[in-house]
């Protein structure tokens, strides 16, 4: 993982403007660390099946990590969890303001796909990766899970409903990291789906 941390440090997210701190804010929560759990899952698959292309998988792992980071930044906003700290650091809306936190999250969400688009991989593989990440992070994954979690907060739900929320809010991004590793390695569809399930 040290090589991946070096990759993150050497590839900061850049934003050319005269804004006094937006570029710093873009990178702050990423550089604050975290377990890098989802990237590690992707690396396990790549190391197992195609270790020779491990470095080519770094931009994809980074895309997953910044997508996850955007979701945490938005989760921390007053309209959701109203958190003061994240990973031992002040949350962005506390350090700066809500507008900055909201826009940093928006920027990270879209920039994740830029990392995939510019990865040194076959175009057909990159298209599959975009489809997978957008599905798991989007309206049929993390977003609907969060929407349900917020809407039904404090209410009693059935086990099936709770499983649906957690599978979408958290599970699909975790399983998706494994599947994206399988896509990079060009494993067959059956293997990809087994890893996702």
Secondary structure by P-SEA (a helix, b strand, c coil): caaaaaaaaacccccccccccaaaaaaccccccccaaaaaaaaaaaaaccccccccaaaaaaaaaaaaaaaaaaaacccccccccccccccccccccaaaaaaaaaaaaaaaaaaaaaccccaaaaaaaaaaaaaaaccccaaaaaaaaaaaccccccaaaaaaaaaacccaaaaaaaaaaaaaacccaaaaaaaac
